[in-house]
Amino acid sequence: MPQNVYQQGFTANPGAIAYQKRLYPWAIAKLMPSMQRAIVGRFRSRSDTDGHLLCHRSHLGKQRAIALWDLG
């Protein structure tokens, strides 16, 4: 199952988005200039996140990405 399927259809209901973020607490963030980050994907488990992070790192090249626990 793709990691971002949960986001479809929840844009009109902010409460549903908060609930879905709790279901997928692990995230991969691409680090950007000025201490900003962009969430690339969300996952239920740390092991899924680590596996996808390895793939993202091979495709991102010099851009940095990290795994993080993000509930909010």
Order of alpha helices (4+ residues) and beta strands (2+ residues): alpha-beta-beta-alpha-beta
